[in-house]
Amino acid sequence: MLDLRLYMLQRITALIMAPLTLGHIAVMIYAVQGGLSAEEILGRTQGSVFWFSFYGSFVLAVATHAAIGLRVIAHEMIGLTGRALTGFTWGTGLLLLAMGTQALIAVTWPAGMT
Amino acid sequence: MEPVTSQESALDGQSGTLEVSVWRGTSQGGDYQRFEVPALENQTILDVVSWIQHYADATLTYRFACRVGMCGSCAMMVNGQPRWTCRTHVKKVLKAGKVQIGPLRNLPVIKDLVADMDPFFDKWVTAGGAHAPSATRDDPIPPVDPQDAIRVEASAGIECINCSICYAACDTVAGNPDYLGPAALQRAWTLLNDAKHDAPHQILDAVSGVGGCHNCHSMGSCTVFCPNDLDPMSAIAGLKRETAKSFFRRRK
């Protein structure tokens, strides 16, 4: 149930996620070492175009990557096909996108505007 | 001294018989039937099946031709694993004096041990497995260097005997019936690397559809079970590489 287009989309999103995940972990360790509080961290991320782009692209990549991966599992393990499979793929992707966007806004949107 | 294994005790003349369960029926239904077969020192699974048909039940249906591992027609499931039965010694697979023999997995069953091979061969064609010559008989024969890197890739897959053991072993085929399977994709990879094949882009298109090479999870059962020690998993990886490259090339 994967054609070349979906396969490439899943590989490219994996390539995007890999450095972002490493960056996320590195910053997390750095922030903990320095003893930053949640308020101090949010003070740096909220309103920052860089962190919005950083986590925004991560959320987009995750939603796409996971939806395609779950699509394969749904087809091979549950036997979903046709419209049900397409609906499942889009549904999963949009749900992850919505949840990710909610977190993105909470962390990077300028304080007082949420 | 090595400990006595279960098959040795079954073959030492004390018990003298093998307990063989053989699938009787079709895809619509059936069950395993038990037979007692004389144990011999040198005996293949195909010998056991033939003994049952000759001496116990003449209605047992099975398929074989060459008996020497060349034709690829006698593959069956033996104790749940796909094997070429003419080259599988009973001693190798016997468990406590018992063996279970069934039709190949992932294919419809016509009767008893005979699987319908049509889906398997249809997928060879779907994967672009038919040779398209690059020259006519009037043209001079272009030389082929056997040491050439591309030719080495092509030669790696040409000993396939179409036995469908890789297809039966593949869990991706089991979960996704549209998947072309290891043998058809290895054939496509062989032709793609064949300098005398004239339609490489047709192959890349044929293996890029919904049932194409990108569905492979690289579990490697095809390579593990191939009786000729071929490596369809690497052939499929090669197709993934080439289709990925063409994905960017064609968008330029």
Interface residues (C-beta under 8 A of the other chain):
Chain A: M1 L2 D3 L4 L6 Y7 M8 R11 V72 H75 E76 M77
Chain B: T172 G175 N176 D178 S208 G209 V210 G212 H214 N215 K240 T243 A244 F247
